[in-house]
Amino acid sequence: MKVEQQVVDEIVTQLQKLEFGSLLITVHNGKVTQVDCTEKRRLNK
């Protein structure tokens, strides 16, 4: 599977922004179709 540079750049950008959380990459028919970023934030008590 060859991934377009634009997709790689978007994934790297999202990873660099993420401090705590997850990055979900959805693939359909061998192509990345969606990138979901969920950031976790802890509130001080």
N, C-alpha and C positions, 0 to 999 in steps of 0.2 A: 504494500500500500504506500503510495506516494502522497505526502501531505503538502498542500500549497503553502508557500512561505507566509502568506497573509494569515493563515490559520495558526501557524507556528508562532508568529509574532504576537497574535492576540492571546494565545495561551501563556506565553512568556510574560507579557504585560500584566495579565491577571495574576499570575503567580508572584510577580514582584510587588504588587499592591497588597497581597494577602499576608496578614500577620498571623491570624488564627482563623481556621475555617477549612473549607473544602472547595475543590474545583472539580466539577463533574463534566466530562466530555462525552457527548452522545454521538455515536457513529451509526449510520444507516447505509447499507450496501457499500461498505468500505470507505465512506466519506464522512468527515466530521460535519455534523449538521447543527450542533448546538454546544455552547460552552456556558455552564451555569456556575456562578461563583457565590458561595454562601460564606459570609464573614461572621464570626462569633465575637461578641463583645461582652466582657465581664464588667459588671457594675460594682464599684466599691461599696462595701457595707457601711 
